[in-house]
Amino acid sequence: MIFSGMTIVSNSDMIKAYKACRDKAEIAGKVLIFKNNQPDAVLFSMKEYERFSEFFDYLEYLNPEELELVFKSLPNLADRRKGRAISLHGEETAE
């Protein structure tokens, strides 16, 4: 899993400085929260949450064949990423 363009905070930072983390989510759209050096949760801005909700609601009404067509039509994100990304294990990769 690659976390590209995502703000990352620790669980303890989230507990200590919720408002600052919430502000980061408002700016970036989402904040990935790590606990014990592992992804634990995601905090979405309301705008980002609404955007994803519309997409997930749409997917729920598709039959299996239509759903497979949607997934096949998605771009390969590894081919589209630009700049730097952070892997699940914290390694930074240059693109």
Secondary structure by P-SEA (a helix, b strand, c coil): cccccbbbbcaaaaaacaaaaaaaaaaacbbbbbcccccccccccaaaaaaaaaaaaaaaaccaaaaaaaaaacccccccccccccccccccccc
